[in-house]
Amino acid sequence: MARTESAGTAAPETTSGAAVPAATTRAPARRRGMRRRIELTVLLAPPLVLFIGFVIVPMVFAAWYSLYNWSGYGPLTDFIGVQNYRGVLTGPVFHQALTHNVIIAVLSVVIQLPVSIALALLLNRRMRGQTAMRLAVFTPYVLSEATAAVMWLLLLQPSGFVNALLNGVGLGGLVHQWLASTSLVLYMLFVVITWKYIGFGIVLLLAGLQGIPAELREAAAIDGATPWQATRRVTLPLLGPTIRIWIFLSVIGSLQLFDIVWIMTLGGPADASQTMLTYQYINGIQRTQFGYGATVSVVLFVISFVFALAYQRFALRRDTAGAVTRAVG
Amino acid sequence: MRCNRTIAAIAVAVTTGVAVAACSSGSSSTNGGTKSNSSSGSSTSTKATLTWWHNGNTQPLLGVWQNVATTFHTAHPNVSFSIDPIQSDQFANKMPVALKSNNPPDIFQQWGAGQEATQLQSGKLTNLTPLVSGWIGELGHAAAGWQVNGQQYGIPYDQHVVGFWYRKDLFTKAGITSPPATLAQLESDDAKLKAKGITPIALGGQSRWPDAFYWEYFAVRECSQSVLQQAISSVNMSAPCFSKATKDLTAFMNTGPFQQGFNAIQAQTGAGSSAGALANGKAAMELQGDWETSVVPALTTSKNIISELGWFPFPSVSGGAGDPSAVLGGGDGFSCTTGAAEPACAQFLQYISSTPVQEELVQKANIGLPANSAADAVLTNPALKAVAQAHNNAAYISEYFDIAFPTNPGQALDNAIANFFAGKGSNTTIINSVSSSSGH
């Protein structure tokens, strides 16, 4: 909305506010504008205060703490500059943790996404038991992370259900120490994460599929497209925005992985399932190196933020074009 | 426009102001309350409320602490309590924040030693030395673990000793007539158990600290008391005996005494834990604290599990410079903070240390060993009596290293040992973990 900055001048105020007739006198127009501004202020101030108090201020504090060697007790006295950052960025265990986060993110996109799309396409068809099947795939998502983690922890014990089942069906050769093996543990966690979150992806994709008019596929079919071609050339491109949002949520979720890992493995054995957040908890909280822990948070924030910005800029730009409201005044 | 900005600014300022006022008024009123209590000074004649954070968040300890507070209140009507039972692990998160705030709890769970020294940096721990000098002697050497630089900043209410819990039935089955006294005997008993298809020792490696017990006990056997004390106070384990401990541990691990997949097994939670394996006869032994007696009953359906278990101290290691009677242990206690009403807080800790309360803790809360050995008389379980005897006869008690060191090196040591058990790292990473714990 274009407007002239004429308040307080002697010249008659003009406004291009569509609802305001040109002939209206100055006073009611200003009053109306002011009322809207008060309204906005009253509505926006509380969330703004909460956002500043609970998001911005803690972030500033974390950045401040990260410059100190601080055990969490007593005043901040030992200023060490960027030494904590050097420690985090050159630490082999942090590298390992970061690699694990990236592995989970890549596996999510490469494995979870195609499986989710396939299941969503399947569940989008009219068939017997459709609702029950949708419910079944979505149920794990409803469980809390802690519940899912404890359940899988019990299933994957050396003498737990999974190994007993494998033995029972004559596949004893496949029995492994699922969570005790440093080479397997990360992939077992990925299996649990997939089990837990695939329902969410499917529901998201189903919602996207509902928004694609059936006529488009029908038209493609009339033009001689095979069902596969219709899916490949019509459905999937139209599902693009949903898929791109799913990737965004999934990657950010992978970078911030904590609960399931912490309950099932505590980042072990021998750091084989350490993620950036378990690393932060161990070093920041358990070892009471709050300055160092704050540094890990800042690094994690920067990684997530850069990814989010880059992704918004390059992948989501088309999807969000026009959705961003312009400033009011 | 300017006018509108002003309105917006005022609105934001007012909202912020209200929020800030709301926060600050809350804390200042609490503060004022506490301050007025503390300024009541040397008598308990003015009313005081003591906030108390303890780790007895489940029965029976929860009920016993409530009862202790009620009884004390009856005798001292001016002192009342506001109790917050908090699960042990949560103290690591809560205490730094609480001790930084203006209203920390008046009494809180304290494990002593290096962790206490770390908390002392907050300047909010009461130096109890002058307040308890009249009676602290009753606790004997138990109180030493709660001193920093010779000053008493905490008081223990129980003592813990780490040793081997074993199943008598499985020992009999393997033809073992008496518990092993030397490392060589332990290894030969392991072989006998394995020959009968029994897992000799359950280990909860996922929890990390049970791994550390082994390395620490080998260090206690290999190093003399003075070397141990020197290492703890200088946070440096370069003395050769510590490397010998790693060598002993490596040799012991090579005999394969532990259950498969121990790296992914929790120590105390659930029937699948190492304590659960012992409770259900899936392993013959576990190296654990005396609290095992309060943990195992919940993990099995067996009604007489406690009487099925026996106890023996960590075996002697030939050629070690440590006294073979020395034990690895620690305990639970409480600290007062500087805002707490005194002498009420110190009097309450004295009350907890008194024989009747100590007996109640042993009999009703299964705390293991009382801090005041006058209450040892009510220990009925033969295994716990053996623990108490080992504790009282010990030439010295070596505090668990992760508590003895300040928190950061202590935790770094636990991690390095657990990694070693999982095949990552070496003697050097263990030895250097404490001194280079600023590196991660």
Interface residues (C-beta under 8 A of the other chain):
Chain A: E5 A7 G8 G33 M34 R37 I38 T41 V42 A45 P46 L48 V49 G53 N69 S71 G72 Y73 G74 G87 V88 G91 V93 F94 L154 L156 Q157 P158 S159 G160 Q177 W178 L179 A180 T182 V185 T265 L266 G268 P269 A270 D271 A272 I282 N283 I285 Q286 R287 T288 Q289 F290 Y292 G329
Chain B: M1 R2 C3 N4 I7 A8 A11 V12 T15 T16 A19 A92 N93 P96 V97 L99 K100 T118 Q119 L120 Q121 S122 G123 G205 Q206 S207 R208 Q259 Q260 G261 F262 N263 A264 I265 G270 G272 K282 T407 N408 Q411 A412 N415 A418 N419 F421 A422 G423 K424 G425 S437 S438 G439 H440
